[in-house]
Amino acid sequence: MDISEENMGNFGGRGGGGGFNSRGGSRGGVFSSEPREMHKAKCSKCGKDCEVPFKPTPGKDVFCKECYAKVKPRF
């Protein structure tokens, strides 16, 4: 069975896509070249005003950059 590049379309058979899938659309996320929308928030740990790249959910902790570096899991 021969697997050609044409059949590999959605599986990245042509190598790196530079942030675009085989159908020409952007995957978004960290690979997007567009600036992310930032949302104002208050750090749950230190109380400092900050901006985060997601819409904060009421009742869930949000951390500023400095506090997040202290609480994020390290593998």
N, C-alpha and C positions, 0 to 999 in steps of 0.2 A: 504494500500500500504506500503510495507516494503522497506526501503532504506538501502541497505547494504554498507559496506565500499568499495566494488568493484565498485558500482555505483557512489560513491562520489569522485572517483579518481582525477579529475581536480579541485575539489572544496575544497580540504584540509580536507577531512573527517577523516584523520588519525592524525590530529594535526599539530604542527609546522613542517616545512620541512627543517629547518636549511639552507635555501638559495637555495634549490633545489625543482623543481616542481615534480609532480608525475611521469613524464616520465624520470626523472633522469638528466635533463638538468639544468644548472644554470640559475637563473633569472637575474643575473648581478646586476648592481646598487649598492646600499649601502649594500646589503646582500651578495655580492660576497666576498670571502676570498682572491681573487687575487688583487695585488696592481693596482691602477688606473694609467693610463698614464697621466702625467702632461704636460701642455703646458705653455710656457713662454708668459707673457703678461705685459702690463704697466697699472697700476691703473688709471682709468679715473678721480678719485677725487684728489689723492695726487701726481700722477706721478711716484710712486715707482715701480721698477721692481718686478714682483711676478710670481707665478705659479698657474695655475687653473686646475681643473680636467675635462676641456672641451676645445674644440678647439674654440678660440675666433672668433666671427663673426665680420667682418669689419663693422664699423658704429654703433655697439652696445657697451654700457658701460661695462667695466670689473672693478671689485673692488678687492683690496688686502683684506686680512683677517680682518685687523683693520677697514678699511673704510666700508666693507660690514656689519660688526657688527653695524655700526652707521646708515646705510641706509636701512637695511632689515626691512620688516614690522613685527611688533610685535602684536600678537593676544591675 
